[in-house]
Amino acid sequence: MTSPEPASTVQATDEQGRRYRAGVFDPIDEAGLEDAPDDARFPARGTGPAFKRAERVPRVPKVRHLVGPSIIAAGMGLGAGEFLLWPNLITVNGYGIWWLFWIGVLSQFLVMGEIERWTIATGESVFGGMARLDRFSFWPWFFLVATLFSFFWPGWASLSGEFVGEIVFLITGVQLAWQPLAILMLAFIWVGLAASKIVYNALERFEIALVLGFFPLLLTTLLIVGLLPSDFLDLLKGAVSVGSAPPELLTGDQFPTLLLAVAYAGTGGTLLLAQSLWIRDKGFGMAIHQGRIAGIRGQNEDISETGFVFDSEDETALARFTGWMRSAHKELLVTFVVLSLVSVVITSMLVTSTLGVGNLDLAGDQSTMVSRQGQIIQEAGGVWLRVAFLLGGSFILFSTQIGIVDTVTRISGSIFYERYGRKTAFWTLKRTFLLFLTVLTIAAMGIIAASWLGGEALAALQPTFLLLVAGPFTISSMYAYTLVVGYMNTSRLPEALASPTWKRWGMLWAATLWGWFTTEVVARAVMGAVGIDASTVESLSWHPIRVACYALWVGSLVWFAIRVVPRRGRSA
């Protein structure tokens, strides 16, 4: 048994660590590197190009130097799940369902750590690893489509615009439509990201500022309105009431809200996969040798067509990789998990201290919920307290929209560039990002303009609809990539770098949780399409269509458990 490596060979100095605050890119001359051999010490190349052997695993900085990627993830989740969806579920059903939130957050924590694993070990994005699983690169293209279907809709900018319009009315008495305000927000997002030198750095600064603005405003509102000790006790009781939930939660207007709320217990959908791209731009692990996405004012930095790997039997290299994984997990825990839990405690207690529980008429209606909260808050603390509440909400919803615009652009642009663009002389990563950013922003503006100018025919394109429409695609994509990432990390990485046993069980749990919701969505959609009555569709009663969908779900879990959970040597 070998002794652990001394900290001096693993830990970065403070000077080295401080470089990571702005992201690190250390280009490496691939011509001087050998191809990694295809044996059990190195990741399996699959159908992709040979990995380059680069033994220089960077030293591990302190967590405080790495903070950033998970704050972006938390900022996106705060605006949808924590400020809108979970308070809506709580004010309708009470705190007895609060256990679902923390279970959802911890499930995302487990999966996000595994999404980071491939990038830390190889420097490749998680999509680069997926492309090696088959010769058609099916999974990257699949998740590109899933991302566009899920997050093409500008629901967060719409709700933020609605809140800003209400703030303007409270202060000046001038009534403004939410649509032009939301369009202005999208234009600001385009300028903020496109005009940056390094896009990730601009995004990180935006998210930190908006998240820091959210907490004081909402906490101040809660303290003035009145913190009810009984609500806190009910919250603690709900946190341990695992398995309890009213049947109505799975029916009517509540199920779409629950669907998206479970996905957004933290962040949600394919947005979690962007964690791989953010840590690549930050320079985690072997990603230090891959370039970052540049804005208009920045210089293009190259992304290699392959990854940079090391001998997993080298003690120093392995100790540094292990240190990177621990630091990445700590960064996730301290920022993503803690911020998500604290925020939903504040917003849940604020909604019950103003509206109470049992408000069945508010099921699925986030806009009315916030409007009623605002009225009661104004009665308790005056118009400026209501403004503070709405400003906190608009901050965090805007943070979600800016994160989503970056993420959708980053995911779709990276997949397009890695699978096609780099083969051409014209498409650099920078040009690809700017094109996708521009197209997505214009399309989102078009949807908002259509709701403004389209008359009754497009009257449904209201903020709440634009938020909830993504639910089925969001939860289904989470189920799919949990299976894919879990399989990839256990079958393609050397045993020393692959997921530990507890993480494999965690991935199986996440696939079970998100897979059940996906199964219900598919079963309900099919039954509704063939004309089955609504009482059967929403009652969870056994129907041949539901049985068939559940059989496929259970079969996928059995396959996953057999292929992933046991610890074994790497497959070919």
C-alpha positions as CSV (number, residue, x, y, z in Angstrom):
1,M,0.0,0.0,0.0
2,T,1.5,3.3,-1.0
3,S,1.6,6.3,1.3
4,P,-0.4,9.4,0.4
5,E,1.4,12.1,-1.6
6,P,2.6,15.0,0.6
7,A,0.4,18.2,0.3
8,S,3.4,20.1,-1.1
9,T,3.2,18.0,-4.3
10,V,-0.6,18.4,-4.6
11,Q,-1.7,21.8,-3.3
12,A,-1.2,24.9,-5.4
13,T,0.4,28.0,-3.8
14,D,-1.7,31.0,-3.1
15,E,-0.1,32.8,-6.0
16,Q,-1.0,29.9,-8.3
17,G,-4.5,29.6,-6.9
18,R,-5.3,33.3,-7.4
19,R,-4.9,32.8,-11.2
20,Y,-8.0,30.7,-11.2
21,R,-10.3,33.5,-10.1
22,A,-10.2,34.8,-13.7
23,G,-9.9,31.4,-15.3
24,V,-6.7,29.8,-16.5
25,F,-5.7,28.7,-20.0
26,D,-2.2,27.1,-20.4
27,P,-2.0,26.1,-24.0
28,I,0.1,23.0,-24.7
29,D,2.0,22.0,-27.9
30,E,0.2,18.9,-29.0
31,A,3.0,18.1,-31.6
32,G,5.3,17.3,-28.7
33,L,2.9,14.9,-27.0
34,E,2.5,11.2,-27.6
35,D,-0.8,9.5,-28.1
36,A,-2.0,7.9,-25.0
37,P,-1.8,4.1,-25.3
38,D,-5.1,2.2,-25.4
39,D,-4.7,0.3,-22.1
40,A,-6.4,0.3,-18.7
41,R,-4.3,3.1,-17.3
42,F,-5.9,5.7,-19.6
43,P,-9.4,6.7,-20.6
44,A,-10.8,4.6,-23.5
45,R,-10.8,6.6,-26.7
46,G,-13.9,4.9,-28.1
47,T,-14.8,6.2,-31.5
48,G,-13.0,9.5,-31.1
49,P,-9.4,10.6,-31.8
50,A,-6.6,9.3,-29.6
51,F,-6.0,11.2,-26.4
52,K,-2.8,13.1,-25.9
53,R,-0.6,12.1,-23.0
54,A,0.1,15.1,-20.8
55,E,1.4,14.0,-17.4
56,R,1.3,17.5,-15.9
57,V,-1.8,17.4,-13.8
58,P,-2.0,20.9,-12.4
59,R,-1.7,21.5,-8.6
60,V,-5.0,21.9,-6.8
61,P,-6.0,25.5,-5.6
62,K,-8.0,26.2,-2.5
63,V,-11.8,26.2,-2.9
64,R,-12.0,30.0,-2.4
65,H,-10.0,30.4,-5.7
66,L,-12.4,28.1,-7.6
67,V,-15.8,29.6,-6.6
68,G,-17.8,30.6,-9.6
69,P,-19.3,27.7,-11.7
70,S,-21.7,26.6,-9.0
71,I,-22.8,30.1,-8.2
72,I,-23.9,30.4,-11.9
73,A,-25.8,27.1,-11.5
74,A,-27.4,28.3,-8.3
75,G,-28.3,31.7,-9.8
76,M,-30.2,30.0,-12.6
77,G,-32.1,27.8,-10.2
78,L,-33.0,30.6,-7.7
79,G,-35.0,32.5,-10.3
80,A,-37.3,29.7,-11.2
81,G,-37.5,27.0,-8.6
82,E,-36.7,28.9,-5.4
83,F,-38.5,32.2,-6.0
84,L,-41.5,31.0,-8.0
85,L,-42.2,27.3,-8.3
86,W,-41.5,26.0,-4.8
87,P,-43.2,28.9,-3.0
88,N,-46.2,28.2,-5.3
89,L,-46.3,24.5,-4.3
90,I,-45.8,25.4,-0.6
91,T,-48.6,28.0,-0.5
92,V,-51.0,25.5,-2.1
93,N,-49.9,22.3,-0.2
94,G,-48.1,23.4,2.9
95,Y,-44.7,22.4,4.2
96,G,-45.4,18.6,4.1
97,I,-43.8,18.4,0.6
98,W,-40.6,20.3,1.5
99,W,-38.7,17.1,1.7
100,L,-39.0,16.8,-2.1
101,F,-36.9,20.0,-2.5
102,W,-33.8,19.0,-0.5
103,I,-33.9,15.5,-2.0
104,G,-33.9,17.2,-5.5
105,V,-31.0,19.5,-4.6
106,L,-28.9,16.6,-3.3
107,S,-29.7,14.5,-6.4
108,Q,-28.5,17.4,-8.6
109,F,-25.4,17.7,-6.4
110,L,-24.5,14.0,-7.1
111,V,-25.1,14.3,-10.8
112,M,-23.3,17.6,-11.3
113,G,-20.2,16.1,-9.6
114,E,-20.2,13.3,-12.2
115,I,-20.7,15.8,-15.1
116,E,-17.5,17.5,-13.9
117,R,-15.5,14.2,-13.6
118,W,-14.9,13.7,-17.3
119,T,-13.7,17.2,-17.9
120,I,-11.4,17.2,-14.9
121,A,-9.9,13.9,-16.0
122,T,-9.5,14.6,-19.7
123,G,-10.1,18.4,-20.3
124,E,-12.8,17.5,-22.8
125,S,-16.3,18.7,-22.4
126,V,-18.9,16.1,-21.3
127,F,-20.2,16.3,-24.9
128,G,-16.8,15.4,-26.2
129,G,-16.9,12.3,-24.0
130,M,-20.4,11.4,-25.1
131,A,-19.4,11.7,-28.8
132,R,-16.9,8.8,-28.2
133,L,-19.7,6.4,-27.2
134,D,-20.8,5.8,-30.8
135,R,-19.6,6.6,-34.3
136,F,-22.6,8.9,-35.1
137,S,-22.0,11.2,-32.1
138,F,-25.7,10.7,-31.3
139,W,-25.8,11.9,-27.7
140,P,-24.3,15.4,-28.2
141,W,-26.8,16.2,-31.0
142,F,-29.7,14.7,-28.9
143,F,-28.9,17.1,-26.0
144,L,-28.5,20.0,-28.3
145,V,-32.1,19.5,-29.5
146,A,-33.2,18.9,-25.9
147,T,-31.6,22.1,-24.8
148,L,-33.3,24.2,-27.5
149,F,-36.7,22.6,-26.8
150,S,-36.4,23.2,-23.1
151,F,-34.9,26.7,-22.9
152,F,-35.8,28.4,-26.1
153,W,-38.7,30.1,-24.2
154,P,-37.9,33.5,-22.5
155,G,-40.1,32.9,-19.5
156,W,-37.7,34.3,-17.0
157,A,-37.1,37.6,-18.8
158,S,-40.9,37.8,-19.2
159,L,-41.6,37.5,-15.5
160,S,-38.7,39.8,-14.7
161,G,-40.1,42.4,-17.1
162,E,-43.5,42.0,-15.5
163,F,-42.0,42.7,-12.0
164,V,-40.1,45.7,-13.3
165,G,-43.2,47.1,-14.8
166,E,-45.0,46.8,-11.5
167,I,-42.1,48.5,-9.8
168,V,-42.3,51.4,-12.2
169,F,-46.0,51.7,-11.6
170,L,-45.6,51.7,-7.8
171,I,-43.0,54.5,-8.0
172,T,-44.3,56.7,-10.8
173,G,-47.9,55.6,-11.5
174,V,-47.0,54.9,-15.1
175,Q,-48.3,51.6,-16.5
176,L,-45.8,49.8,-18.7
177,A,-46.3,46.5,-20.6
178,W,-43.9,43.8,-19.6
179,Q,-43.0,42.9,-23.2
180,P,-40.8,45.9,-24.1
181,L,-39.1,45.7,-20.7
182,A,-38.3,42.0,-21.4
183,I,-37.0,42.8,-24.8
184,L,-34.7,45.4,-23.4
185,M,-33.4,42.9,-20.8
186,L,-32.6,40.4,-23.6
187,A,-30.8,43.2,-25.5
188,F,-28.7,44.0,-22.4
189,I,-27.9,40.3,-22.0
190,W,-26.7,40.1,-25.6
191,V,-24.4,43.2,-25.2
192,G,-23.1,42.0,-21.8
193,L,-22.1,38.6,-23.1
194,A,-21.1,39.4,-26.7
195,A,-19.0,42.5,-25.8
196,S,-16.9,40.6,-23.2
197,K,-13.3,39.5,-23.5
198,I,-13.9,36.1,-21.9
199,V,-17.7,35.2,-21.8
200,Y,-17.5,33.0,-18.7
201,N,-15.9,35.8,-16.7
202,A,-18.6,38.3,-17.6
203,L,-21.3,35.7,-16.8
204,E,-19.7,34.9,-13.4
205,R,-19.6,38.5,-12.4
206,F,-23.2,39.1,-13.4
207,E,-24.4,36.1,-11.5
208,I,-22.5,36.9,-8.3
209,A,-23.8,40.5,-8.3
210,L,-27.4,39.5,-8.9
211,V,-27.4,36.7,-6.3
212,L,-25.8,39.0,-3.7
213,G,-28.5,41.5,-4.5
214,F,-31.3,38.9,-4.1
215,F,-30.7,37.7,-0.6
216,P,-30.6,41.0,1.4
217,L,-33.8,42.3,-0.4
218,L,-35.8,39.1,0.3
219,L,-34.5,38.6,3.8
220,T,-35.2,42.2,4.8
221,T,-38.8,41.8,3.4
222,L,-39.3,38.6,5.4
223,L,-38.0,40.1,8.7
224,I,-40.3,43.2,8.3
225,V,-43.4,41.2,7.3
226,G,-42.9,38.9,10.3
227,L,-41.0,35.6,10.6
228,L,-43.4,33.1,12.1
229,P,-41.8,30.5,14.4
230,S,-44.6,28.1,13.6
231,D,-43.7,28.2,9.9
232,F,-40.1,27.3,10.8
233,L,-41.2,24.3,12.8
234,D,-43.5,23.2,10.0
235,L,-40.6,23.5,7.6
236,L,-38.4,21.3,9.8
237,K,-41.2,18.8,10.1
238,G,-41.8,18.8,6.3
239,A,-38.1,18.2,5.7
240,V,-38.3,14.8,7.4
241,S,-41.8,13.9,6.1
242,V,-40.3,11.8,3.3
243,G,-42.9,10.2,1.1
244,S,-45.8,12.3,2.2
245,A,-47.7,14.3,-0.5
246,P,-51.3,15.1,-1.2
247,P,-52.8,13.2,-4.2
248,E,-53.8,16.6,-5.7
249,L,-50.1,17.3,-6.3
250,L,-50.1,14.9,-9.3
251,T,-53.2,16.3,-10.9
252,G,-54.6,19.4,-12.6
253,D,-52.5,22.6,-12.6
254,Q,-50.2,21.3,-9.9
255,F,-48.5,18.5,-11.8
256,P,-46.8,20.8,-14.4
257,T,-45.6,23.0,-11.6
258,L,-44.3,20.0,-9.6
259,L,-42.6,18.7,-12.8
260,L,-40.6,21.8,-13.3
261,A,-40.1,22.4,-9.6
262,V,-38.5,19.0,-9.1
263,A,-36.3,19.7,-12.1
264,Y,-35.5,23.2,-10.7
265,A,-34.7,22.0,-7.1
266,G,-31.4,23.7,-7.7
267,T,-30.9,24.3,-11.4
268,G,-32.5,22.0,-14.0
269,G,-32.6,20.2,-17.4
270,T,-29.6,20.2,-19.7
271,L,-28.4,23.3,-17.8
272,L,-26.6,20.9,-15.5
273,L,-24.5,19.7,-18.4
274,A,-23.1,23.3,-18.8
275,Q,-21.2,22.7,-15.5
276,S,-18.7,20.8,-17.7
277,L,-18.2,23.8,-20.0
278,W,-18.0,26.4,-17.1
279,I,-15.3,24.4,-15.3
280,R,-13.5,24.0,-18.6
281,D,-13.4,27.8,-19.0
282,K,-12.3,28.1,-15.3
283,G,-9.5,25.7,-15.9
284,F,-10.4,22.8,-13.6
285,G,-8.0,19.9,-13.8
286,M,-6.9,18.9,-17.3
287,A,-9.2,21.5,-18.7
288,I,-6.4,24.0,-18.1
289,H,-5.1,23.1,-21.5
290,Q,-8.4,23.9,-23.3
291,G,-9.3,27.4,-24.6
292,R,-12.1,29.6,-23.3
293,I,-15.0,31.1,-25.2
294,A,-14.1,34.7,-26.2
295,G,-16.4,37.6,-26.8
296,I,-16.1,40.3,-29.4
297,R,-13.2,42.0,-27.6
298,G,-11.4,38.8,-26.8
299,Q,-8.9,36.7,-28.6
300,N,-9.9,33.3,-29.8
301,E,-8.5,30.4,-27.8
302,D,-8.3,27.0,-29.4
303,I,-10.2,23.9,-28.1
304,S,-8.3,20.8,-29.0
305,E,-10.1,18.1,-30.9
306,T,-9.1,15.6,-28.2
307,G,-8.4,15.5,-24.5
308,F,-5.2,15.5,-22.4
309,V,-4.8,12.5,-20.1
310,F,-2.4,11.1,-17.6
311,D,-1.3,7.7,-16.3
312,S,-3.8,6.8,-13.6
313,E,-1.1,4.7,-11.9
314,D,1.2,7.7,-11.4
315,E,0.8,8.5,-7.7
316,T,1.3,12.2,-7.9
317,A,-1.0,12.6,-10.9
318,L,-3.7,10.5,-9.2
319,A,-3.3,12.4,-5.9
320,R,-3.8,15.7,-7.8
321,F,-6.9,14.4,-9.7
322,T,-8.4,13.2,-6.4
323,G,-7.7,16.6,-4.9
324,W,-9.4,18.3,-7.9
325,M,-12.5,16.1,-7.4
326,R,-12.7,17.0,-3.7
327,S,-12.3,20.7,-4.4
328,A,-14.9,20.6,-7.1
329,H,-17.3,18.8,-4.7
330,K,-16.7,21.4,-2.0
331,E,-17.3,24.2,-4.4
332,L,-20.6,22.6,-5.4
333,L,-21.6,22.0,-1.8
334,V,-20.7,25.4,-0.4
335,T,-22.2,27.5,-3.2
336,F,-24.8,25.4,-5.1
337,V,-26.3,23.3,-2.3
338,V,-26.1,25.8,0.5
339,L,-27.3,28.8,-1.5
340,S,-30.2,26.8,-2.9
341,L,-31.4,25.5,0.5
342,V,-31.1,28.9,2.2
343,S,-32.9,30.7,-0.6
344,V,-35.9,28.3,-0.6
345,V,-36.2,28.6,3.2
346,I,-36.4,32.4,2.8
347,T,-38.9,32.4,-0.1
348,S,-41.1,29.6,1.4
349,M,-41.4,31.3,4.7
350,L,-42.1,34.6,3.0
351,V,-45.0,33.1,1.0
352,T,-46.5,31.4,4.1
353,S,-46.1,34.5,6.3
354,T,-48.0,36.6,3.6
355,L,-50.4,34.2,2.0
356,G,-50.5,31.2,4.3
357,V,-51.2,27.7,2.9
358,G,-54.1,25.9,1.4
359,N,-54.5,28.5,-1.5
360,L,-55.8,26.0,-4.1
361,D,-56.8,28.8,-6.5
362,L,-53.1,29.7,-6.9
363,A,-52.0,26.3,-8.2
364,G,-49.8,26.9,-11.2
365,D,-50.3,30.6,-11.1
366,Q,-47.0,32.2,-10.1
367,S,-47.8,35.7,-11.4
368,T,-51.0,36.0,-9.2
369,M,-49.1,34.6,-6.3
370,V,-46.4,37.2,-6.5
371,S,-49.0,40.0,-7.0
372,R,-50.9,39.0,-3.9
373,Q,-47.7,38.7,-1.9
374,G,-46.8,42.2,-3.0
375,Q,-50.1,43.7,-1.8
376,I,-49.8,42.2,1.6
377,I,-46.1,43.2,1.9
378,Q,-47.1,46.8,1.0
379,E,-49.8,46.7,3.8
380,A,-47.2,45.5,6.3
381,G,-44.3,47.8,5.4
382,G,-45.3,50.3,2.8
383,V,-44.7,50.7,-0.9
384,W,-40.9,50.7,-0.7
385,L,-41.0,47.3,1.0
386,R,-43.1,46.0,-1.9
387,V,-40.6,47.5,-4.3
388,A,-37.7,45.8,-2.5
389,F,-39.5,42.4,-2.7
390,L,-40.2,42.9,-6.5
391,L,-36.7,44.1,-7.1
392,G,-35.3,41.0,-5.4
393,G,-37.5,38.9,-7.6
394,S,-36.6,40.7,-10.8
395,F,-32.9,40.5,-9.9
396,I,-33.0,36.7,-9.5
397,L,-35.2,36.1,-12.5
398,F,-32.9,38.2,-14.6
399,S,-30.0,36.2,-13.3
400,T,-31.8,33.0,-14.5
401,Q,-32.4,34.4,-17.9
402,I,-28.8,35.6,-18.5
403,G,-27.5,32.2,-17.3
404,I,-29.9,30.4,-19.6
405,V,-29.0,32.5,-22.6
406,D,-25.4,31.8,-22.0
407,T,-26.0,28.1,-21.3
408,V,-28.1,27.4,-24.3
409,T,-25.7,29.3,-26.5
410,R,-22.7,27.6,-24.9
411,I,-24.1,24.1,-25.2
412,S,-25.4,24.4,-28.7
413,G,-22.4,26.3,-29.9
414,S,-19.9,24.0,-28.3
415,I,-21.6,20.9,-29.8
416,F,-21.8,22.5,-33.2
417,Y,-18.2,23.6,-33.1
418,E,-16.8,20.3,-31.7
419,R,-18.7,18.1,-34.1
420,Y,-18.6,20.2,-37.2
421,G,-17.3,23.8,-37.0
422,R,-13.6,23.0,-36.2
423,K,-13.5,21.0,-39.5
424,T,-13.9,24.2,-41.4
425,A,-11.7,27.2,-41.9
426,F,-14.4,29.8,-41.0
427,W,-16.0,28.5,-37.8
428,T,-13.9,29.4,-34.7
429,L,-15.4,28.8,-31.3
430,K,-15.8,32.6,-30.9
431,R,-17.7,33.0,-34.1
432,T,-19.9,30.0,-33.3
433,F,-20.8,31.4,-29.9
434,L,-21.6,34.9,-31.2
435,L,-23.8,33.4,-34.0
436,F,-25.8,31.2,-31.7
437,L,-26.1,34.0,-29.1
438,T,-27.5,36.4,-31.7
439,V,-29.9,33.9,-33.2
440,L,-31.2,32.8,-29.7
441,T,-31.6,36.4,-28.5
442,I,-33.5,37.5,-31.6
443,A,-35.8,34.4,-31.5
444,A,-36.6,35.1,-27.8
445,M,-37.3,38.7,-28.6
446,G,-39.6,37.5,-31.4
447,I,-41.6,35.3,-29.1
448,I,-42.1,38.2,-26.7
449,A,-43.0,40.6,-29.5
450,A,-45.5,38.1,-30.8
451,S,-47.3,38.0,-27.4
452,W,-47.4,41.8,-27.5
453,L,-48.5,42.4,-31.1
454,G,-50.1,39.1,-32.1
455,G,-53.6,39.7,-30.6
456,E,-55.8,37.0,-29.2
457,A,-54.3,34.3,-31.4
458,L,-51.0,34.5,-29.4
459,A,-52.5,35.6,-26.1
460,A,-51.3,32.3,-24.5
461,L,-47.7,33.5,-24.7
462,Q,-47.8,35.0,-21.2
463,P,-45.0,34.8,-18.6
464,T,-46.3,31.8,-16.7
465,F,-46.9,29.8,-19.8
466,L,-43.5,30.6,-21.1
467,L,-42.0,29.3,-17.8
468,L,-44.0,26.1,-17.5
469,V,-43.9,25.0,-21.1
470,A,-40.4,23.6,-20.7
471,G,-41.3,21.2,-18.0
472,P,-41.6,17.9,-19.9
473,F,-38.4,18.4,-21.9
474,T,-36.5,19.5,-18.9
475,I,-37.1,16.5,-16.6
476,S,-36.8,14.0,-19.5
477,S,-33.4,15.3,-20.5
478,M,-32.2,15.0,-16.9
479,Y,-33.2,11.3,-16.8
480,A,-31.4,10.7,-20.2
481,Y,-28.1,12.3,-19.3
482,T,-28.0,10.7,-15.9
483,L,-27.9,7.3,-17.6
484,V,-25.4,8.4,-20.3
485,V,-23.0,10.2,-18.0
486,G,-23.1,7.4,-15.4
487,Y,-22.3,4.8,-18.0
488,M,-19.6,7.0,-19.6
489,N,-17.7,7.6,-16.4
490,T,-17.7,4.0,-15.3
491,S,-17.0,2.3,-18.6
492,R,-14.6,4.8,-20.2
493,L,-12.4,6.0,-17.4
494,P,-9.7,3.9,-15.7
495,E,-10.9,2.4,-12.5
496,A,-8.9,4.8,-10.3
497,L,-10.6,7.8,-12.0
498,A,-14.1,6.3,-12.3
499,S,-17.0,7.0,-10.0
500,P,-16.8,5.6,-6.5
501,T,-19.4,3.1,-5.4
502,W,-21.5,5.6,-3.5
503,K,-21.7,7.9,-6.5
504,R,-22.8,5.0,-8.7
505,W,-25.7,4.3,-6.3
506,G,-26.4,8.0,-6.3
507,M,-26.7,8.1,-10.1
508,L,-29.0,5.2,-9.9
509,W,-31.2,7.1,-7.5
510,A,-31.2,10.2,-9.7
511,A,-32.2,8.1,-12.7
512,T,-35.0,6.5,-10.6
513,L,-36.3,9.9,-9.4
514,W,-36.2,11.8,-12.7
515,G,-37.1,8.6,-14.6
516,W,-40.4,8.3,-12.8
517,F,-41.4,11.8,-13.7
518,T,-40.4,11.2,-17.3
519,T,-42.4,8.0,-17.4
520,E,-45.5,9.8,-16.1
521,V,-45.1,12.6,-18.6
522,V,-44.8,10.2,-21.5
523,A,-47.7,8.0,-20.3
524,R,-50.0,10.9,-19.7
525,A,-49.1,12.4,-23.1
526,V,-49.8,9.1,-24.9
527,M,-53.0,8.4,-23.0
528,G,-54.3,11.9,-23.6
529,A,-53.5,11.6,-27.3
530,V,-55.6,8.5,-27.7
531,G,-58.5,9.9,-25.8
532,I,-58.3,8.3,-22.4
533,D,-60.4,10.3,-19.9
534,A,-58.6,12.8,-17.6
535,S,-59.5,11.0,-14.4
536,T,-57.6,7.9,-15.5
537,V,-54.7,9.9,-16.9
538,E,-54.1,11.8,-13.6
539,S,-55.1,9.1,-11.1
540,L,-52.0,6.9,-11.4
541,S,-54.4,4.0,-12.1
542,W,-53.0,1.1,-14.0
543,H,-53.7,1.3,-17.7
544,P,-51.9,-0.8,-20.4
545,I,-50.2,2.3,-21.8
546,R,-48.9,3.3,-18.3
547,V,-47.8,-0.3,-17.6
548,A,-45.8,-0.3,-20.9
549,C,-44.1,3.0,-20.0
550,Y,-43.3,1.8,-16.5
551,A,-41.9,-1.5,-17.9
552,L,-39.5,0.5,-20.2
553,W,-38.4,2.7,-17.2
554,V,-37.8,-0.3,-14.9
555,G,-35.9,-2.0,-17.7
556,S,-33.6,1.0,-18.2
557,L,-32.9,1.0,-14.4
558,V,-32.0,-2.7,-14.4
559,W,-29.7,-2.2,-17.4
560,F,-28.0,0.8,-15.7
561,A,-27.6,-1.0,-12.4
562,I,-26.0,-4.0,-14.1
563,R,-23.6,-2.0,-16.2
564,V,-22.7,0.8,-13.8
565,V,-23.1,0.0,-10.1
566,P,-20.7,-2.9,-9.8
567,R,-17.0,-1.9,-9.7
568,R,-15.1,-3.5,-12.5
569,G,-12.3,-2.9,-14.9
570,R,-12.8,-0.5,-17.9
571,S,-14.6,-1.9,-20.9
572,A,-13.2,-1.6,-24.3
